[in-house]
Amino acid sequence: MSPPQTSPALHHITRRSTSTVINGHFNTSLSPINLAVRTPSGGLPSFSRKSLPENNQDLLSLFHNLDMFCANLFNNSQHSTENLLSRIPDILYYRFYNLDIVCVAVPAFNRKSFSGISYHSLYNLGIFCANLSDCGFQDSQKKKEFDVVEFLGTPVNISVGSYVWVEDPSIAWTDGQVSKINGEEVEIQTIDGKTLVASRSKIYPKDEEAPAGGVDDMTKLSYLHEPGVLQNLATRYQLNEIYTYTGSILIAINPFQRLPHLYDAHMMEQYKGAPFGELSPHVFAIADIAYRAMINEGKSNSILVSGESGAGKTETTKMLMRYLAYLGGRKGTEGRTVEQQVLESNPVLEAFGNAKTDIEKYKLGNPKSFHYLNQSNCYELVGVSDAHDYLATRRAMDIVGISEKEQDAIFRVVAAILHLGNVEFAKGKEIDSSVLKDDKSKFHLQMTAELLMCDLHALEDALLKRVMVTPEEVIKRSLDPHGATISRDGLAKTIYSRLFDWLVDKINFSIGQDANSKSLIGVLDIYGFESFKTNSFEQFCINFTNEKLQQHFNQHVFKMEQEEYTKEEIDWSYIEFVDNQDVLDLIEKKPGGIIALLDEACMFPKSTHETFSQKLYQTFKAHQRFIKPKLSRTDFTIAHYAGEVQYQSDQFLDKNKDYVVPEHQDLLSSSKCTFVAGLFPPLPEDTAKSSTKSSKFSSIGSRFRLQLQQLMETLNSTEPHYIRCVKPNNLLKPAVFENVNVMQQLRCGGVLEAIRISCAGYPTRKTFFDFLNRFGLLAPEVLEGTYDERVACKQILSKTGLTGSQIGKTKVFLRAGQMADLDARRAQKLSNAAKTIQRKIRTHITRKQFVALQKASIFIQSVCRGRLACKLYENMKREAASLKIQTNQRGHQARMAYNKLKFSAIVLQTGLWAMAARNEFRHRKQTKAAIIMQVSTWSFILLQRFDFMRALLK
């Protein structure tokens, strides 16, 4: 930016706003500071030496140093004003002396803000400001001539001009400036020009000093709230910084593109052994700290990866296992490296997942779900090669140690399940009986028996009949077609479940975990919280799991907060911990929980989902977390930590029932295929007797609760580390960040819950240096000479009168809202200093500007008069030319009209003459023809008469 030849009276330039002139008042909105300059007459203020105190020699020094600063600033070869504007937000330019004087208006100002500008320039500016405060201007004489709007800092008590965040349903949060306050209602003018109205409690302060590229750890944010977190993540995501810490929690945003430089061998070597937080956030850092803790402390660690489908959980898990295998570096079975075996276990598990579509990929859950059981079609996915995936699966099986014989047996079992799914049933001759529907079903049943290497008739009986054992006799009962179908699906689920369990055990054995090892690292890839239009038993179990994990997560975050407070030696005994135990009791409490009531309903043959729902309504009608929907008789709603979810109970009973039919167990345990028989080992004699004598009920919900309890016990015995994966958009495209979608995932992932836990204590933590650098001006006397940073921070807090804040060993801990209060006080301090600076220097500036404006006005007037004369001459020339053009044009048009008329007359005359000639010719032709006809007639008559006369004569 080069200095202008003629300086305007006053120029305000900001990066976020454009200067305007309204009613003679120069006004600009400078974030986070608003400045307005005006005079009573709307023009420039008067200035003379009488306005200054007599014999004030400091004035000469003042303006000398100001000129020196300007000269040094523009002669600096390493830094230009244009670069300064691009690097430092919110800088105000006053143009005069044909130079640009930079007045820094940002709240945080230190030498780092002006890297590249010589210290000599800053020194002169400092001397200028110091001299300015001692000049002794006659303020009372100038108060009536000038009026300056005060600096408006970040709000704690919201005031007009404050920059805040406000909710916007379309983009979650938007930033804007407070334009009007009416009681508890605040009107905000957003950056996109909209006007929103919100209550004071629904708006949050915006940190105008936040780094342009965001912060790598959310705890470094001055204001730890939802919009601040969202803005920080969005800013970093646009820079391809997909990882961000929230304390020890890693947030990973799926980039939907390859970033190979983040995961190469060089990057792994960098993070190997690096202290946590020293390098930028990364999944390798989480894996490394877990590994080092296991090695150095001998304690088991766990890494919990969560997020919705498409958030990148699987890829994150792969990177974790890759790094851990890289650190392990030992050989596995048959010379394969652990890294190879760990990484190749993913294709095997993915291949035996329950769907081909991306949204279901690797969401294993209970493995008793197969393609035909969900009535899904065989989709051809674009870019997916089944042949390639099959070869990759076979190769992965080889690497993880599954032999060729075992692979053949696995595919034999899978083929048998597929054939079994094609078996259909029809009504039999007897009442409530069924038979195979047709020859096609018989063929598929025969293929199933051959593949499972079991007796065909025994397989058919196992599908079509049930054995009931009574004290007197054994009764065989036939099944109707619906019951036979349920029996068929139950057999398929059981086989597939055993096969999947065998695969997991085989992979774990292949990797070679030492049974005597005292510590381990567990990587848990868990599906995230789910809330769809239709939520059934699967979503109920998934959300139950997430409630359990959320409780564990909250306890861990609270524990980390306690450790931080203990480390800094501050009092935290009064901080309360918000728990979700009431939701867990609602679901799993025995007796009286939802799962217990579901099991009870499943054990009664006549129970239906209607009776089950009515039982829930009666039991939990007073529970604050249980809600009965108004428009449904069977649905129920649970208020989870991530929001309310409405469940449809119509399939809860069917999906909760799960037991192995004794006939199926006996059939498969006696298979001639050793692999199949190994999947169904014979039951102990006591268990077998109990299962034949009484149909002992088995519940998926209860077993799921037990498994979840075991998982939580395992997690509680480890040191947890959390990775929250986030899907930035539903389009699955890079560089697209959907605020509403991301905010919902942060809520479901517990990130915002962690922030709330932090806010319950001391959400703002500043090191002594940062605190003094930002708020030292509130008590400048404590920074004179040599001082102790801790004592200085304590004195500043004491002077400001803030209660509840604490001083740690290395940091200042502030309660929620206190940071904004300090910022407001700081802004007020800057406002007072700015008013003094403006009051002292405005006269000097405006005098120079007036002279420049006067010269510019004379020059502009002369140029305008000359321009007007030139315009007038040009107009006269154009008028004369236009008259000549019009004359010629009219003549040309007249000649053209005459020629056209003449041509038309000739054409018309020619036509008329031709028509007359034709008529004359036609008349002559007709007359000639008439004469000829008359002659012919008379000739004929005469000839007749002649013949008659001759005949008479004869």
NORSUL-V350411 format. One record per backbone hydrogen bond with DSSP energy under -1.0 kcal/mol. NH is the residue of the N-H (numbers start at 1). CO is the residue of the C=O. If there is no record, write none. Layout:
nh: {NH/NH}
co: {CO/CO}
This chain:
nh: {20/22/25/27/28/33/35/37/42/51/52/57/59/61/62/63/64/65/66/67/68/69/70/71/72/73/74/75/84/85/86/87/88/92/94/96/99/101/103/113/114/115/117/122/123/124/125/126/127/128/129/130/131/132/133/135/139/146/161/162/164/165/166/168/172/173/174/176/177/178/179/180/182/185/186/187/188/189/190/191/193/196/198/200/202/203/204/206/208/210/214/218/220/221/225/229/230/231/232/233/234/235/236/237/238/240/241/242/244/245/246/249/250/251/252/253/254/262/263/268/269/270/271/274/278/286/287/288/289/290/291/292/293/294/295/296/297/301/302/303/304/305/306/311/316/317/318/319/320/321/322/323/324/325/326/327/328/329/332/336/338/341/342/343/344/349/350/351/352/353/363/364/374/375/376/384/389/390/391/392/393/394/395/396/397/398/399/400/402/407/408/409/410/411/412/413/414/415/416/417/418/419/420/421/422/423/426/428/433/435/437/442/443/444/445/446/447/448/449/450/451/452/454/459/460/461/462/463/464/465/466/468/470/475/477/479/484/485/486/487/488/489/490/491/492/493/494/495/496/497/498/499/500/501/502/503/504/505/506/507/508/509/510/511/512/513/517/522/524/526/528/540/541/542/543/544/545/546/547/548/549/550/551/552/553/554/555/556/557/558/559/560/561/562/563/564/565/566/567/568/570/575/584/585/586/587/588/589/593/594/595/597/598/599/600/601/602/603/607/612/613/614/615/616/617/618/619/620/623/627/636/637/638/639/640/640/645/647/648/652/655/656/657/658/665/666/667/668/669/670/671/672/677/678/679/688/689/690/691/692/693/694/696/700/703/704/705/706/707/708/709/710/711/712/713/714/715/716/718/719/721/723/724/725/726/738/742/743/744/745/746/747/748/749/750/751/752/754/755/756/757/758/759/760/761/764/766/768/771/772/773/774/775/776/778/779/782/783/784/792/793/794/795/796/797/798/799/800/801/802/806/808/812/813/814/818/821/822/823/824/825/826/827/828/829/830/831/832/833/834/835/836/837/838/839/840/841/842/845/846/847/848/849/850/851/852/853/854/855/856/857/858/859/860/861/862/863/864/865/866/867/868/869/870/871/872/873/874/875/876/877/878/879/880/881/882/883/884/885/886/887/888/889/890/891/892/893/894/895/896/897/898/899/900/901/902/903/904/905/906/907/908/909/910/911/912/913/914/915/916/917/918/919/920/921/922/923/924/925/926/927/928/929/930/931/932/933/934/935/936/937/938/939/940/941/942/943/944/945/946/947/948/949/950/951/952/953/954}
co: {27/25/22/20/35/30/28/26/39/48/49/55/56/57/58/59/60/61/62/63/64/65/66/67/68/69/70/71/80/81/82/83/84/103/101/99/96/94/92/110/111/112/114/118/119/120/121/122/123/124/125/126/127/128/129/132/137/142/178/159/176/204/174/172/168/171/166/164/189/162/187/187/185/182/198/180/196/177/194/175/190/188/186/184/199/200/165/163/206/207/211/245/217/218/223/225/226/227/228/229/230/231/232/233/234/237/236/240/251/216/249/246/722/244/724/242/726/259/260/264/265/266/267/271/275/282/283/284/285/286/287/288/289/290/291/292/293/520/719/522/721/524/723/308/312/313/314/315/316/317/318/319/320/321/322/323/324/325/336/333/330/337/338/339/340/345/346/347/348/350/360/362/370/372/371/381/385/386/387/388/389/390/391/392/393/394/395/396/397/403/404/405/406/407/408/409/410/411/412/413/414/415/416/417/419/420/435/433/430/426/424/438/439/440/441/442/443/444/445/446/447/448/449/455/456/457/458/459/460/461/477/475/473/468/466/464/480/481/482/483/484/485/486/487/488/489/490/491/492/493/494/495/496/497/498/499/500/501/502/503/504/505/506/507/508/508/514/301/303/305/307/536/537/538/539/540/541/542/543/544/545/546/547/548/549/550/551/552/553/554/555/556/557/558/559/560/561/562/563/564/565/572/580/581/582/583/584/585/589/586/587/593/594/595/596/597/598/599/604/608/609/610/611/612/613/614/615/616/620/637/647/627/645/625/638/643/638/636/535/649/651/652/653/698/661/662/663/664/665/666/668/453/673/674/675/684/685/686/687/688/689/690/694/656/699/700/701/702/703/704/705/706/707/708/709/710/711/712/715/300/302/304/250/306/252/728/738/739/740/741/742/743/744/745/747/746/746/750/751/752/753/754/755/756/758/814/812/810/767/768/769/770/771/772/775/776/779/780/781/788/789/790/791/792/793/794/795/796/797/797/813/811/766/806/764/815/817/818/819/820/821/822/823/824/825/826/827/828/829/830/831/832/833/834/835/836/837/838/841/842/843/844/845/846/847/848/849/850/851/852/853/854/855/856/857/858/859/860/861/862/863/864/865/866/867/868/869/870/871/872/873/874/875/876/877/878/879/880/881/882/883/884/885/886/887/888/889/890/891/892/893/894/895/896/897/898/899/900/901/902/903/904/905/906/907/908/909/910/911/912/913/914/915/916/917/918/919/920/921/922/923/924/925/926/927/928/929/930/931/932/933/934/935/936/937/938/939/940/941/942/943/944/945/946/947/948/949/950}
